[in-house]
Amino acid sequence: MRRRGVTVLLGAVITALLAVGVLSVPVPYVVLGPGPTVNTLGTKDDKQVIQISGTSTSTSTGQLRLTTVGVQPDVGLPAAIAGWFSPDEAVVPRELIYPPGQTQQEVDQRNQEDFAASQTSAETAALRKLGYPIQIVVKTVTAGGPSDGVLKVGDQITSVDGQQVPTATRLTEIIRVKPAGTTFQVGYSRNGSPATASLTSRAESGQPPRIGVEIEQKQPHPFEIKIDLNDIGGPSAGLMFTLGIIDKLDPEDLTGGRIIAGTGTIDDDGNVGPIGGIPQKLVGAKQAGATEFLVPADNCAEAVRNSQPNLPLLRVTSLDDALAALDTLRHGGQPPRC
């Protein structure tokens, strides 16, 4: 009996050790949860998130909160199991967040770059809405290219075939959508004087059609804008940064005293694009006391499936949509919903 008891005890110890070993081994998943929300009109770490100098700014009675997703990158079996049963978290394959062949540091670096780009696009879109147009300026002219001897450094390109070109991206799209050898009527301004030139595009081997200039995008304005926010990555804060800049520079309070949360990428033209992690962002917004949530149209179906109680989902496809929704709320109306 004594020998049998020792055997049973030893077996129990081995089983326990194996269980501990299994539970401590990382699994190929990550857990997504609600991340912090930040009021773009307020402060973070005792500093204004959006800092504007050189002009007067207004103060809002409400909030415009960007939303984020928290990622647990190193997950053991207990955390994964807990995540599967949590209504506020999601367990997804690690490769969806950290693609094979890329280190966590490389992914984090790319997210930081996307975050910086979103701030630039937010500033551009906001300033355009506030009446500061983009200027597409010739930076260099390729020797022997289609524009050589026609355009000069400093010329401002204004149109192509009578079509206005509000951004550098749009100019590139217009040229590249037509085959090489297409002749374009390019409108430009030199020293304030308008002119038009006929330019025929060319394409080097394996390259898209070009008109032989390098351009840069300028947007003169008599003040400085700086966004001071660390430890957040990705492009999904673009819309809320744009609204924050407009709210600070426009005397009208966009919020009407509400706590408006939201998400969505934005480009220079003010188009709002879809993002990931909408279920977790909705939870974070609800926890932060949001009264409405701005949802990119392409995320509406997922947002409805994961809606939070008493948190209306406002459908937006553009900056104009978002501003119209906020204006409708201020006047007691009901904006379009998901």
Summary of the structure (lengths in Angstrom):
residues: 338
radius of gyration: 26.3
end to end distance: 70.3
largest distance: 106.1
contacts: 1054
relative contact order: 0.16
helix: 34%
strand: 27%
